[in-house]
Amino acid sequence: MYPPPHAYAAVPAPAPKPPRRWWQHPALIITALVVLPPAGIALAWTSQWERTQKILATVLSGIWFLIPLLSDSPKEVEGRPQATAAASASPTPSTSPSPTQTAAPTPSAEPLMPSAVGWPYAQAEKTVEELIDGEVKALSAYADVTLPTDHGTWLVCFQDVVAGTRLAPQSAAPAVHLVAPGTGCPAAPGTDLRPKPAAPSAAPTTAPTTAPAPDEDETGGGGGGNVSYKNCTAVKAAGAAPIRRGDPGYARHLDRDGDGVGCES
């Protein structure tokens, strides 16, 4: 008897494996599984490993990747013993209350009073009011000169608060003494611009020499002295309008209608 034909048939050889690429190198895949698990798992499934090896590498790498995510953060671990110690420590009752220390208030920077001498009142008023958020008191530098309502162009001769003095927000309003433009400052505030005539002295024992009286049309009949005005503009700037016959500085050229009152309008 002859053996069956298939008994002598040749066993087919296994198919050759495709060439291994550089990203299929086992050392590279293992390193990726440890350092960057998602990339390592992807490389493992493209390698020439057996299916069982691929599954095992995927499971181990996934566990390695999830361990840091599931563990407590360092801040929680550091804060947990302190919280436990604080909870376990029992408060010790104090026999006497400790005094509460109140912090001293920090002094705020206060503005300094500027030197406003020579400034127009409007400029001095604006500057000082911006510093202290208050008012500035305006006074006439001459006792016999009335301060007009509109005195913004009048010049500052004196200031009650010395320049460089700190100004508190709620401090009293500083005062300034003003003169009209073109009028000189007095030696001190409160001086008369037109000094009053001196009282007559006692009659001399000898008869005085009679001097000729000045022309009334030129001097105004008792005015003048050392005060004179060029025109009505100067009279109004000095606050002396209207000027009457007998007032210091009265002159005929100021009284055009000759009624004894000059610079009426």
Solvent accessible surface area in square Angstrom, and as a share of the most:
residue,aa,sasa,rsa
1,M,237,1.06
2,Y,206,0.78
3,P,63,0.39
4,P,67,0.42
5,P,122,0.77
6,H,139,0.62
7,A,63,0.49
8,Y,166,0.63
9,A,68,0.53
10,A,98,0.76
11,V,136,0.78
12,P,119,0.75
13,A,88,0.69
14,P,125,0.79
15,A,89,0.69
16,P,126,0.79
17,K,153,0.65
18,P,94,0.59
19,P,110,0.69
20,R,132,0.48
21,R,138,0.50
22,W,189,0.66
23,W,90,0.32
24,Q,26,0.12
25,H,84,0.38
26,P,45,0.29
27,A,59,0.46
28,L,68,0.34
29,I,0,0.00
30,I,95,0.48
31,T,76,0.44
32,A,15,0.12
33,L,17,0.09
34,V,81,0.47
35,V,114,0.65
36,L,103,0.51
37,P,7,0.04
38,P,72,0.45
39,A,38,0.30
40,G,0,0.00
41,I,41,0.21
42,A,61,0.47
43,L,45,0.22
44,A,0,0.00
45,W,103,0.36
46,T,72,0.42
47,S,9,0.06
48,Q,65,0.29
49,W,56,0.20
50,E,112,0.50
51,R,171,0.63
52,T,103,0.60
53,Q,94,0.42
54,K,29,0.12
55,I,81,0.41
56,L,105,0.52
57,A,13,0.10
58,T,39,0.23
59,V,78,0.45
60,L,105,0.52
61,S,6,0.04
62,G,22,0.21
63,I,97,0.49
64,W,140,0.49
65,F,89,0.37
66,L,87,0.43
67,I,96,0.49
68,P,89,0.56
69,L,120,0.60
70,L,145,0.72
71,S,65,0.42
72,D,67,0.35
73,S,51,0.33
74,P,101,0.64
75,K,171,0.73
76,E,100,0.45
77,V,81,0.46
78,E,121,0.54
79,G,33,0.32
80,R,131,0.48
81,P,85,0.53
82,Q,132,0.59
83,A,65,0.50
84,T,84,0.49
85,A,59,0.46
86,A,74,0.57
87,A,90,0.70
88,S,88,0.57
89,A,68,0.52
90,S,94,0.61
91,P,127,0.80
92,T,123,0.72
93,P,118,0.74
94,S,94,0.61
95,T,145,0.84
96,S,77,0.49
97,P,126,0.79
98,S,96,0.62
99,P,120,0.76
100,T,127,0.74
101,Q,171,0.76
102,T,126,0.73
103,A,91,0.70
104,A,89,0.69
105,P,123,0.77
106,T,123,0.72
107,P,121,0.76
108,S,90,0.58
109,A,105,0.81
110,E,61,0.27
111,P,37,0.23
112,L,90,0.45
113,M,3,0.01
114,P,29,0.18
115,S,67,0.43
116,A,0,0.00
117,V,81,0.47
118,G,48,0.46
119,W,66,0.23
120,P,50,0.32
121,Y,15,0.06
122,A,55,0.42
123,Q,89,0.40
124,A,0,0.00
125,E,56,0.25
126,K,134,0.57
127,T,41,0.24
128,V,1,0.01
129,E,56,0.25
130,E,127,0.57
131,L,70,0.35
132,I,6,0.03
133,D,135,0.70
134,G,28,0.27
135,E,131,0.59
136,V,10,0.06
137,K,112,0.47
138,A,22,0.17
139,L,63,0.31
140,S,25,0.16
141,A,0,0.00
142,Y,22,0.08
143,A,70,0.54
144,D,46,0.24
145,V,10,0.06
146,T,107,0.62
147,L,41,0.20
148,P,54,0.34
149,T,138,0.80
150,D,124,0.64
151,H,36,0.16
152,G,21,0.20
153,T,98,0.57
154,W,15,0.05
155,L,63,0.31
156,V,2,0.01
157,C,8,0.05
158,F,52,0.22
159,Q,31,0.14
160,D,88,0.46
161,V,35,0.20
162,V,110,0.63
163,A,47,0.36
164,G,45,0.43
165,T,61,0.35
166,R,152,0.55
167,L,7,0.03
168,A,39,0.30
169,P,87,0.55
170,Q,169,0.75
171,S,48,0.31
172,A,91,0.71
173,A,49,0.38
174,P,4,0.02
175,A,8,0.06
176,V,1,0.01
177,H,22,0.10
178,L,0,0.00
179,V,3,0.01
180,A,3,0.02
181,P,62,0.39
182,G,90,0.86
183,T,33,0.19
184,G,53,0.51
185,C,75,0.45
186,P,16,0.10
187,A,107,0.83
188,A,50,0.39
189,P,62,0.39
190,G,48,0.46
191,T,59,0.34
192,D,51,0.26
193,L,38,0.19
194,R,39,0.14
195,P,75,0.47
196,K,169,0.72
197,P,123,0.77
198,A,98,0.76
199,A,90,0.70
200,P,132,0.83
201,S,105,0.67
202,A,95,0.74
203,A,94,0.73
204,P,85,0.53
205,T,144,0.84
206,T,101,0.59
207,A,95,0.74
208,P,99,0.62
209,T,131,0.76
210,T,126,0.73
211,A,76,0.59
212,P,130,0.82
213,A,91,0.70
214,P,97,0.61
215,D,85,0.44
216,E,92,0.41
217,D,77,0.40
218,E,116,0.52
219,T,44,0.26
220,G,0,0.00
221,G,40,0.38
222,G,70,0.67
223,G,16,0.15
224,G,18,0.17
225,G,81,0.78
226,N,133,0.68
227,V,19,0.11
228,S,99,0.64
229,Y,21,0.08
230,K,173,0.73
231,N,66,0.34
232,C,40,0.24
233,T,102,0.59
234,A,39,0.30
235,V,0,0.00
236,K,96,0.41
237,A,32,0.24
238,A,6,0.05
239,G,31,0.29
240,A,13,0.10
241,A,38,0.30
242,P,55,0.35
243,I,2,0.01
244,R,128,0.47
245,R,101,0.37
246,G,36,0.35
247,D,52,0.27
248,P,38,0.24
249,G,2,0.02
250,Y,4,0.02
251,A,17,0.13
252,R,87,0.32
253,H,109,0.49
254,L,6,0.03
255,D,1,0.00
256,R,226,0.82
257,D,98,0.51
258,G,31,0.30
259,D,81,0.42
260,G,6,0.06
261,V,36,0.21
262,G,1,0.01
263,C,10,0.06
264,E,104,0.46
265,S,120,0.77
